[in-house]
């Protein structure tokens, strides 16, 4: 059945049945299999980054890869013909901002728009950089809500990501309630100047914005 491309061996002991409508690409949409995969692995997960932003309509980045956030230890990335999965881990598992969605194959878990926005910025050096994702971030701002951002701010403590996210939000849509929520969160913490785009062996210089972000990268969408 594998030779006939009717079944795909995703991981040892776990197979995907490929329906006829997907036989030419050998790629199933992640919502059709991801929950079953992680139940099999007995691990916690959520669909995130570009995979989640695509579900919210921020589909500028057309990728053949699925992006999954999971608890440590990290799994090896999966590469198959027509299908790739890249795994990321998080030091602190989100107590909130993970939503359940329904697909034709059942329920799956995905980051909320606010968590998706911050996760993209947090991992930006590993997935192409800020400018590559800028169009997706801008489209994601249309899905943000104050309730979602407030909920995220109640537990999210990665200061440099909060700083970069606030700066990018302000650049994309000006002074706004979402940025103000992040400012209020940062004011509860002690935070220091950072580079907008981290560079090895380079430290931030003078800053003149409320985020204490040294703008060492000109933000330009690749649209």
For each residue, the residues with C-beta under 8 A, 3 or more apart:
1: 4 6 7
2: 5 6 7 8 9
3:
4: 1
5: 2 8 18 23 26
6: 1 2 17 18 23
7: 1 2 15 16 17 18
8: 2 5 15 16 18 26 28 80 83
9: 2 12 14 15
10: 14 15 16 33 37 78 80 83
11: 14 37 40 41 78
12: 9
13: 40
14: 9 10 11 37 40 41
15: 7 8 9 10
16: 7 8 10 28 33
17: 6 7
18: 5 6 7 8 22 23 26 28
19: 22 23
20: 23
21:
22: 18 19 25 26 27 28
23: 5 6 18 19 20 26
24:
25: 22 82
26: 5 8 18 22 23 80 81 82 83
27: 22 64 82 83
28: 8 16 18 22 32 33 83
29: 32 103
30: 33 34 47 51 66 68 85 108
31: 34 47 55 101 103 105 108
32: 28 29 103 104 105
33: 10 16 28 30 36 37 105
34: 30 31 37 38 45 47 66 68 108
35: 38 39 105 106 107 108 109
36: 33 39 40 105 106
37: 10 11 14 33 34 40 41
38: 34 35 41 42 43 44 45 70
39: 35 36 42
40: 11 13 14 36 37
41: 11 14 37 38 75
42: 38 39
43: 38 70 71 75
44: 38 70 71 93
45: 34 38 68 69 70 109
46: 52 68 69 94 98 109 110 111
47: 30 31 34 51 52 55 66 67 68 69 108 109 110 111
48: 51 52 67 68 69 88 110 111 115 116 119
49: 52 53 67 69 88 116 119 120 123 127
50: 53 54 61 63 65 67 120 127 133 136
51: 30 47 48 54 55 66 67 68 110
52: 46 47 48 49 55 56 67 110 111 116 119
53: 49 50 56 58 59 61 116 120 136 139 140
54: 50 51 57 58 59 61
55: 31 47 51 52 101 110
56: 52 53 113 116 139 140 143
57: 54 139 142 143
58: 53 54 135 136 137 138 139 140 143
59: 53 54 62 136 139
60: 135 136 139 223
61: 50 53 54 132 133 135 136
62: 59
63: 50
64: 27 82 83 84
65: 50 84 85 86
66: 30 34 47 51 83 84 85 86
67: 47 48 49 50 51 52 85 86 88 127
68: 30 34 45 46 47 48 51 85 86 87 88
69: 45 46 47 48 49 87 88 89 90 111 119
70: 38 43 44 45 74 75 87 88 89 90
71: 43 44 89 90 93
72: 89 91
73: 89
74: 70 87 88 89
75: 41 43 70 78 87
76: 87
77: 84 85 86 87
78: 10 11 75 83 84 85
79: 83 84
80: 8 10 26 83 84
81: 26
82: 25 26 27 64
83: 8 10 26 27 28 64 66 78 79 80
84: 64 65 66 77 78 79 80
85: 30 65 66 67 68 77 78
86: 65 66 67 68 77 127
87: 68 69 70 74 75 76 77
88: 48 49 67 68 69 70 74 119 123 126
89: 69 70 71 72 73 74
90: 69 70 71 93 94
91: 72
92: 157
93: 44 71 90
94: 46 90 97 98 111 115 155
95: 155
96: 151 152 154 155
97: 94 111 112 114 115 148 151 152
98: 46 94 109 110 111 112 115
99: 109 110 111 112
100: 107 108 109 110
101: 31 55 107 108 109 110
102: 106 107 108
103: 29 31 32 106 107 108
104: 32
105: 31 32 33 35 36
106: 35 36 102 103
107: 35 100 101 102 103
108: 30 31 34 35 47 100 101 102 103
109: 35 45 46 47 98 99 100 101
110: 46 47 48 51 52 55 98 99 100 101
111: 46 47 48 52 69 94 97 98 99 115 116 119
112: 97 98 99 115 116 148 151 152
113: 56 116 117 140 143 144 145 148
114: 97 117 118 144 145 148 149 151 152 178
115: 48 94 97 98 111 112 118 119 152
116: 48 49 52 53 56 111 112 113 119 120 140
117: 113 114 120 121 137 140 141 144 165 169
118: 114 115 121 122 152 156 158 161 162 165
119: 48 49 52 69 88 111 115 116 122 123
120: 49 50 53 116 117 123 124 127 133 136 137 140
121: 117 118 124 130 137 161 164 165 168
122: 118 119 158 161
123: 49 88 119 120 126 127
124: 120 121 127 128 129 130 133 197
125: 129 197 198
126: 88 123
127: 49 50 67 86 120 123 124 132 133
128: 124 132 133
129: 124 125 132 133 197
130: 121 124 133 134 168 196 197 217 219
131: 134 217 219 220 221 222
132: 61 127 128 129 222
133: 50 61 120 124 127 128 129 130 136 137
134: 130 131 137 138 168 172 219 220 221 222
135: 58 60 61 138 139 221 222 223
136: 50 53 58 59 60 61 120 133 139 140
137: 58 117 120 121 133 134 140 141 168 172
138: 58 134 135 141 172 173 221
139: 53 56 57 58 59 60 135 136 142 143
140: 53 56 58 113 116 117 120 136 137 143 144
141: 117 137 138 144 169 172 173 178
142: 57 139
143: 56 57 58 113 139 140
144: 113 114 117 140 141 148 149 178
145: 113 114 148 149
146: 149 150 177 178 181
147: 150 151
148: 97 112 113 114 144 145 151 152
149: 114 144 145 146 152 153 177 178 181 182
150: 146 147 153 154 181
151: 96 97 112 114 147 148 154
152: 96 97 112 114 115 118 148 149 155 156
153: 149 150 156 181 182 184 185
154: 96 150 151
155: 94 95 96 152
156: 118 152 153 161 162 185
157: 92 189
158: 118 122 161 162
159: 162 163 186 189 191
160: 163 164 191 194
161: 118 121 122 156 158 164 165
162: 118 156 158 159 165 166 182 185 186 191
163: 159 160 166 167 186 191 194 211 212 213
164: 121 160 161 167 168 194 196 211 213
165: 117 118 121 161 162 168 169 182
166: 162 163 169 170 179 182 183 186 210 211
167: 163 164 170 171 196 209 211 213 215
168: 121 130 134 137 164 165 171 172 219
169: 117 141 165 166 172 173 176 178 179 182
170: 166 167 173 174 175 176 179 209 211
171: 167 168 219
172: 134 137 138 141 168 169
173: 138 141 169 170 176 178
174: 170
175: 170 179 180
176: 169 170 173 179 180
177: 146 149 180 181
178: 114 141 144 146 149 169 173 181 182
179: 166 169 170 175 176 182 183
180: 175 176 177 183 184
181: 146 149 150 153 177 178 184 185
182: 149 153 162 165 166 169 178 179 185 186
183: 166 179 180 186 187 210 211
184: 153 180 181 187 188
185: 153 156 162 181 182 188 189
186: 159 162 163 166 182 183 189 191 211
187: 183 184
188: 184 185
189: 157 159 185 186
190:
191: 159 160 162 163 186 212
192: 212
193: 204 205 207 212 213 214
194: 160 163 164 198 204 212 213 214
195: 198 199 202 203 204 213 214 216
196: 130 164 167 213 214 215 216 217
197: 124 125 129 130 216 217
198: 125 194 195
199: 195 202 216
200:
201:
202: 195 199 216
203: 195
204: 193 194 195 207 212 213 214 216
205: 193 214
206: 214
207: 193 204 211 212 213 214
208:
209: 167 170 212 213 215
210: 166 183
211: 163 164 166 167 170 183 186 207
212: 163 191 192 193 194 204 207 209
213: 163 164 167 193 194 195 196 204 207 209
214: 193 194 195 196 204 205 206 207
215: 167 196 209 218
216: 195 196 197 199 202 204
217: 130 131 196 197
218: 215
219: 130 131 134 168 171
220: 131 134
221: 131 134 135 138
222: 131 132 134 135
223: 60 135
